[in-house]
């Protein structure tokens, strides 16, 4: 089973706003890697990640970081029609609808540090974890899959 790890997880693993959030994000990504689980994200992920990191880091460094991350993430075409349906059903932001739709399309677990996205994913019948509050459950679920 693939995992959709949204942009917030990767940002928290790179930029240390809060040590506990960074540690959770790093531990999650390490668990995914150790379990040989595939991370899938919509193409939107690449653009969103670059935009967020460009606000905090030197732009030439951003390209290298994004390229490195993309070695471990399979980008999927943005599921426009499904994202549209998710947005209607949940009222979610556009970017969130793409991540939720990708999880639905690939039958993936969605993991995020965005509470609203996790709530909307659950409304869309996607197995989702808000990492900040459901870290232990998310890690346990990933271990069950392998």
C-alpha positions, -999 to +999 in steps of 0.1 A: +000+000+000+014+034-010+015+064+013+006+100+004+029+122+026+018+157+019+041+188+016+037+197+053+055+165+064+085+172+042+086+209+051+086+199+088+114+174+082+136+201+065+128+234+084+129+232+121+100+254+133+093+231+162+117+203+173+090+178+181+073+183+147+106+179+129+114+147+149+079+132+141+083+140+104+118+126+103+107+095+122+077+090+099+098+093+067+124+069+081+097+044+090+083+046+055+118+041+040+126+012+064+093-005+055+101-001+018+067+017+013+062+039-017+054+076-013+031+089-041+021+125-044+004+146-071+027+167-094+015+196-074+037+185-046+069+195-064+056+230-070+042+234-035+074+222-019+095+245-040+073+275-032+074+269+006+111+262+007+119+292-015+104+315+012+130+302+038+160+290+019+183+302-009+167+293-043+197+274-056+195+252-025+158+246-030+163+230-064+188+205-049+166+197-020+135+191-041+155+170-066+168+149-037+133+144-022+119+134-056+142+105-058+120+089-031+086+101-043+066+090-073+048+119-088+014+112-103-005+133-127-028+157-108-062+139-106-082+170-117-116+154-120-114+135-087-099+165-069-129+185-081-152+159-066-132+159-034-134+197-032-172+196-036-176+169-010-153+183+016-149+221+009-112+216+010-085+239-003-074+231-039-040+217-030-055+196-003-081+182-027-052+170-050-035+152-022-067+136-010-077+126-045-043+111-051-047+090-019-082+079-031-069+070-066-040+050-053-058+035-023-031+050-001-029+062+035-026+100+037-003+114+064-002+152+070+007+178+095-023+198+084-053+191+107-078+205+082-065+182+054-067+152+077-103+160+086-113+165+050-095+133+039-116+114+064-147+131+051-137+118+017-134+082+031-096+082+029-076+067+057-057+097+070-035+106+100-028+140+114+007+133+124+010+158+152-019+142+172-019+107+157+018+099+154+018+066+173-013+054+153+003+063+120+036+046+128+017+015+140-004+014+109+026+016+086+042-012+105+010-033+100+012-028+063+046-044+059 
